[in-house]
Amino acid sequence: MLVEENNLYFYFFPGQTALQRNLKLTDMAKVKILVVEDESIVARDIQNILTKLGYQVTNIVNSGEKAIREVEDNKPDLILMDIMLKGSMTGIDAAKEIKERFSLPVIFLTAYADENTLNKAKITEPYGYIIKPFKEKELQTTIEMALYKYEKDEEVKRERDLYHSLIENKESKDSIFVRADYRLNKINFDDIYYVEALKDYVVINTSDNSYTTHTTMKEMVRILPAKDFVRIHRSFIVNLNKIFSIKYPDLVIEGKMKVLPIGGLYRKELYSRLNLI
């Protein structure tokens, strides 16, 4: 949805709250943009438009080599990149290196819309593609959409990297981060009482809360420390330290006094894990 605010236009996505929109308006002036354009008149026009819209232009450079050096020295938030540049490095070449080394969003500016150019540009996975000449509103909308998408992509990367890090080092960890309710929640293994399967989800139950997340029981068995957790049923995994009593075919969880079923296929494994006297 495109919204006008003080003669400026802002692109908002469904689901954004009023607070998020206000923060967006407040933070826009902090966005730093590098302009890579070898036609000086066009470059100055772009700079004037961006300044009018409230963005900060970090610099204007006229080659791919200079663009990379500028990114190294003054990391911008976004790059507007002309595809056809003077010199040995095209805008596509520069965008590819910037993506690999710095993972920054690039929007291509070009007067060329032929299929061959588009196919080459797509390889770099740009965050936008604007055909010259363009209108001020088109430029702003493309920038706002690119910044929003980049922010979401980075969130996904951070969550993925954190998740992989936790899995790879789980033996030395005493907690896990669970994605539930649109955020990452830290849960100590000691606080988990039992895990219950719920179709395509699992519910992780602690002493004072429960967290529903999209994963499988097989994955939970792999994640949870084997020395403390055991599967007692196709739908339940329990913390051995939280068992209050067992009277087959039922098991009672301490504190919650929750009665859980023991599956016949899992009974032997459960009993082998108990300190019996």
N, C-alpha and C positions, 0 to 999 in steps of 0.2 A: 504494500500500500504506500503510495507516494503522498506525503503530507507537506504542506507549505507552512513555514515558520519564519516570520520576519523576512519575507521575500526570498527565503531560501527553501530548497526542497530536500526532504529526507525520506529515504526508503525504509519503512518498518515492516517487519515480518510478522505473520500471525503468531500469537502467543506471547509477544513481547509485552511486558507490563508497562504501565505509565511511568514507573520509576526507571525502568530500563531505557525508555524513550527519552526521559529527561536527562539521564546520564549520558546518553548518546549525543544529545544536543550540546551538553556541557563539555564533553571530551573531544568533540570534533576538531576544535582549534589546536589540539595537541598532536593531531595526525601529521606526520612528516612525510612528504612526497618528493621523490627524486624524478625529475623530468629528463628523459633521454631522447633528444630530438636534434637532428643536424641542420634543420632549417631554422635560422635564428629568429625570423619573424614569427613563424608558427610557435616556436618555443616560448617567446615572450607573450604571445597571446594566451597560451596555455597557463603560463605563470600568473598572468593577470586574472584569469578566470578562477584559478585555484585560490589565489589570495582573496578575491572577492567572496568566494564561498567559505572562507575561514580556515583553509588549510595552510600549513607551513611548507613552503617549497625549500627543501634543503639545498638544492643546487640544480643547475641546468648543464648537462654535458652532451657532447655531440658524437660520441663513439661508444661502442660496447666495452672497449678496454677501460675508458675513463669511468664508465658506469660501474664496473666491477671495483675499481679503486675507490670510488666514492662510497660504495656500499661497505667496503672494508673499513674506511675511515669514519664514516658517519652513517651508521645503520639506519636507513629510513623505515617507515612503516609500510610503504607501498611504492612501487616503481611504475611510472607511465613510460612505456618503451616503444619507440618507433621501430618498425620491423626493418625497413631499408635504411641502413646507416652507412656513412662513408667509412672506408677502412676495410681491414681484412675480416672483422668480426661483425656479423649481422646482429640485429636485435634478438633474433631467435637463438643465436649462439650465446649471446650474453645472458639471456633469460635462462637458458639451460644451466649455465655455470652458476648463476645466482641461486637457482632452485636447489642444485646439488650441494652448494657450499653454505648457503645462508637460509634456505627455506623461507624466502620472502615472497609475498604476492606480487605478481606482475600483471599489468593490464597492457595489452598491445594497442598501439595507435598506428593505423596504416591507411594508405590510400588504395591498397591492393586487396581485393576480395576474391581473387581467383582460387580455384580449388587446390592447386598445388601449394600456394602460400598458406592456406588454411590448414592443410594436412601437416605441413612442417611445423606450424605454430602449435598445433594441438599436442604434439609430442611433449612440449614443455609444461602442459597442464596449466595454462594461464587462468587468471581469475576474471578475465574480461577481454573483450575484443571490440574496439571501436573503429568504425570506418570514418575517415576524414572525407568531407568536413562534418563536424558533429555539433550538436547544440549543447549549450551550457547545462541544461537539465539532464540530458543524456549522459554527459560526463559525470555529473554528481551522483546520479542514480547508480551508474556502473561502479563508481568508487565505493559508495556506501554498501552496495551488495557484496563487493569483493572483500571489504573489511569484515563484514559480518560473517561471510563464509569462511574466511581465513581464521577468524577467532574460533569458530566452531570446530574447524579442522584441527587447530592446535589443541583444543580441549580434548578431543578424541585421542590425539597422539599422546598427550600427557597421561590420560587415563590408561591407555594401552601400555605405555612404557612402565607406568607404575605397577600395573597388573602383572606384566611379564617379570618385572624385577622381584615382585613378591613371590611369584611362583618359582622362579629360579633359585631364590634364596630362602625358601620356606623353612628349611631345617633350622636356620638360625634366627627365625622370626617368631615372635610370640603373638602376632596379630595379623589380621588381613583387612584389606579395604574392600567393602562390598558396595557395588553400585545399586542403589535403591532410592526411590523417591527423588530421582533426578540429581543425585549427589553421591559422592563417595563417603561411606560411613566406616570409620575404623572400629573393628570389633576384636577384642582380645580373645584368643582361643579359650582361655580359662573361663571366660564369661558365657561361652556357648553351652547351653544345656542339651539341646537336640536340634536336628535338622529334619524337616519334613518335605517330602515331594508333593508338588501341587501342579499336575499337568506339565506344562513347559517351564515351570518356575520351581524354586525351592524357597522355603521359609526358614530362616535361621532364627532360632528362639534363644534369647538371653534371659537373665533374671527379670529384667524390667522392660523388655522391648522385643519386637520381632521385625525382621527385615525380609521383604520379598524381592527376589532378584531372578533374572532370567538366566538360568544355567541348568545343569543336570546333576543328578545324584552321583553319577560316575565321576564328574568333574569335582564334586565336593569331596568324594573319597580320596581323590588325588591331591587335593589342596590341604585338607585337614591333616594334622600330625597323626600318623598311624599309631603312635604309642598311647595316645589319649582318646582316640575315637574309633568306634566300631559300628558297622552296619548291622542292625538287628532285624531289619525287614526291608522289603523292596522300597518302602516309602519312608523309612526312618534310619537316621544315624544318630547315635547318642555319645555323649561325653562320658567315658567310664567313671570319671570322678564325680559325676552328678547322679549316679544310680543310687536310689534309696533302698529298693528291695526288688526281688525277682520271685515270681511264682508263675512258672510256665503255665499258660502261654502269654503272660503279661509281665511288664516291667514298669516300675514306678520311678519317676524322676523326682529327686529331692527338691525341696523348696516349692516347686510348682505342684508337686504331688500328681503329676500328669501320668496317666496310665497309657502305656504304649504297647502294641502287640509285638510278639516275637515270632518271626517267620520260621517255619521248620527248617528251611535251607540255611538259616543264619544262626540257629541255636548252638551248634557245635563250636563255631567261631567265637561266639559271645562267651560261652563257658570257658573256653581255652584262654581267654584274656582276663579272667577273674582270678583273684587271689583267694582260692578256696581252702578252708580248713575243716 
